[in-house]
Structure formats: C-alpha cells, structure tokens
Amino acid sequence: MSLKLYLLRHGETTYSQRGAFCGTLDAELTTEGRQMAQAFSDAYRSMSWTAAYISPMKRAIATAQPLCDALGLPMQFRDGLKEINYGAWEDQEPDYVRQHYGQDYIRWQTDPAWNPPTHGETAIQVAARALAVITEIESTHQTGNMLVVSHKATIRIILCSLLGIDIGRYRDRINAMAASVSIVKFGTYGPMLEVLGDRSYMPENLRQRAGT
C-alpha cells in the first residue's frame, strides 16, 4: 500500500459565493457548504483512513467534521495548512482591490510567488509552511490514506510544489473549487497526481454552484 494524500478544499462560504478574498477571516460554511461536507463523508466513509490533518480555520474544521465524526478519526490541526493571508485585501472583491491597490494587484497577478497581496503573504511563504506539513506526513506515515483539509490557494500551491510546476503560476495552472478533492500518490518516483479537483461525489445541485 502506498501513501496517498486526499487534498480536500473546504466547502462553500459566502466569500467563495462572492469571489471575495478570504484568507485569515474565519468564515463559516453556508448551508450548501455543510451539505458538501456531508456528501464527502457519505462518499468516502467506507475507505480506510490513517490520519486527518486539518487547517484550524472554522470552514476547514466544519468540512472535515462529518467524516471524522463518523469514523472517530482525530483531527490533527496544523497552522501550515491555513489559507494565504490576503492582508489589506481581506473581505474585498477583485474589482475593489484593482481600483484601490492597482500596482500591488498587477504585481500579484503577474507573479504571486514573490509579490504578495498588500500586507499579505507570498506564495513562496505559503509553500514553505504548507510543505512542512506534507513533509511531516511523509515522515510519519509511509503508507495509508491521509485526509488533508485546506484552502483554495494553499492546495494549489501544494500541488504546484509537489508536481514541479512554477509556484508563480499556481493561479493559472491548477483549480480547486469548493469541496473539490485532489489525490496525490507517493511512489518510487515521487508524487503522482491521480485526481484533480473532483466533485463528482456530490449531488448535481451542489456541483452546479459556482464554488470559486
């Protein structure tokens, strides 16, 4: 048996509905977001799980809760899995940020690896803390299915880092819609992406939601 990471983005929030920046803000799931979490639990509870590593944000905990409660699987919280800090852009939509932080926004769009949101984090900084958690998982568990519940930018940055994709292109190369799951298997030649952004486990009415 190999080591597999199931990188699950949290379910829908009002911020993902609006397309607004939400990093350090501790948002709750919407009703539909909780339904997404339950749908994930229903689909994956029959699997054998070794451990669950969870961002300590409310939206991530609520997404992991149904599966972890059903299986009695302890949540191991890691700050390294938190969402990118959007600094002064928190709670704002892109049009507002473009108007009020124009140069910072252009630099961030051009290369977010090294250019942060105003007073926020770079993708390089996120990669450093998030990959420390992935390294911990690899060193602690040689085999087994690992649930990793995190956030949109953080998951995309993790995937780019593991797959050798330029971190500065994480917004252009990888998508992670609300409550989507991506599966990475660690084998002889390193990490292999087996599934990207799957939401087929949830009912059609939930899949049709924007889920940004």
N, C-alpha and C positions, 0 to 999 in steps of 0.2 A: 504493500500500500504506500502511496506517495503522500506528500504534503500538499494540501490544496487550500488556497485562500478563497473564501467567498466574500468579495468586497461589496457590501450592501450599502447603497446610499439611503439615507433616511427618507421617510415618506413625505408627502406633500405638506407644506406650510403655507401661510398666507403670503410669505415672501416669495416662495417659488411660484405661486399663482401670479404675483405681480411682476416677477422678474426683477425684484429689488435685491440689493446687496445685503446679505445676511451672513456674517461670519461669527463675530463674538456675541451678537444678540442671541439670547437663549429662547428661541421661538418654540412654540408648541406645535404639534401636528394638528392639521384640520381633521374634521370627521372623516373625510376621504383618506387622509394620510394614515389614520388609525386603521381604516379598512385595508389599506395596502399592507400594513404591518401584519394584520391578522391573516391576510391572504398568503403572505410569505410563510408564516408559521404553518398554515394548513398544508402548503405545498411541500415544505421541507422538514417537517417534524418527524417523518419516518426515517430520515437519514441518521447515521451515527455521527455525532458531533463531539469533538475533543475539547474545544475551548471556544470562548467568545471574548473578543477584545473590542471594547466599545468606547467611542468618544463620550466624554462625560456631559455632553450637551443634552438638554431635555428631549430634543427631537430625535436624537440617536438612541437614547435610552428607551423612549416610547416605541421606537421601531423594533428594537431587539426584544422588548418585553414579552410579547406573546409567545415567541419561540422559546426563549429562555425560561419562562414560567412553565410552559407545557412540559419541558424536558428536565426541569430542575438544574439548568445549566448556569453556573455562576457567571456574572458579568465582571470582566476584568477591565477597569477603566484606565484609559491612557490619554493623557493630555496631548500627546503627539498626534492623535487622530482627530483633533479639533479642526474646524474649518479655518481657512485662511482669514487673517484679520484684515478687514477692509478699511480700517481706520476711519477717516472722515467721511467715507462713502457709505457707512452702515445706515441701513434703513432708507437709502435713496435709490431711485431708479436711474438707469443709464443716461436718459436724456438730461436729468438734473445734473448728474456728475459731469457730463460732457460740457454743459453750459458753465458750471461753476469751477471745475478743476480741469479745464481743457487740456493744458500741456501735460499734466500728470496722466490724464486719461489716454492721450495719444501715445505717450511713452509706454504706459502699461499695456495697451493693445499691441504695440509694436514688439515688445519683448518683456512679458511679465516675469520672466526668470529673474531679472535683475532690477526691474523697475516696479516698485510697489504701488498699490493704491495710496493716496495721500495719508501719511502717518500709519500705514499698514505694513503687511508682510510681503516679501518677495516669494516667488515660487521656490527659489533655492532654499530659503529659510524653512518653508513648509516641508520640502523634501527632506531636509536634514532631520527634523523631528519625527516625521512620519516614517521614514525608512529605519529609524532607530527602533521603532515598534516592530516593523517587519523583520528586522534582524533578530530582535528578541524572540519573536515567534519561531523563526527558523532554528535558532539555537536551542530553544526549549522543547520543540516538538519536531521530531524527524519525520513523522507521518501523521495522518489524520486530517479531518475536515475542520477548518478554522473559520468561524464567523468573525468578520471584521466590519463593524458598522461605523461609517464615517460620513463624509460630506462630499458635495459635488467637486469642488476644486481639489480637495485633498486626495480623493480617489483618482482623479485624472492625473494628478502629479505623481502619485504612487505608480500608476500603470505606466506612464511615460518613463519613469526611472527604472522600473523593472524590465521594460521592453527595449531600452536603449533608444528611446525617442527623445529628441531635444525637449527639455523641460519648458523652454520658452515657447513651445508650440502646443502646450497642453490644451489650450482652449480651441485650437484648430484641428487637432488630430483625434481627440477622444471625447465622447459624450457620456454623460451619466445622469439620466433622467431620474426623477423622484422614484425611490424604491426599486431602482434597477439593480441587478446583481451581475457582477463580472467575476469570472472564475479563473484563477491562475494556478497552474500545477507546477511544482518544483521537481525537476527531474535531473538526469545526469548532466544535461547541458544547460541547466539553469531554469529560469521561469518561462513557462509557455502559457500564452493566453488561450484558454479553451472556450470561454464565453465572454462576450462583451455586452454590457447594458441590457440584459434580458429582463423583460417584464411580462413574458408570456404566461407566467404563473397566475397573474391577477385577472379578475373578470374584465370583460371588454369595456364596461362603463368606466373603469378606473384607468385602463390603458389609454382611453381616448382623452384623458385630461392632459393638459399641456405638460405638466411635470418638469418644468425647466429647473 
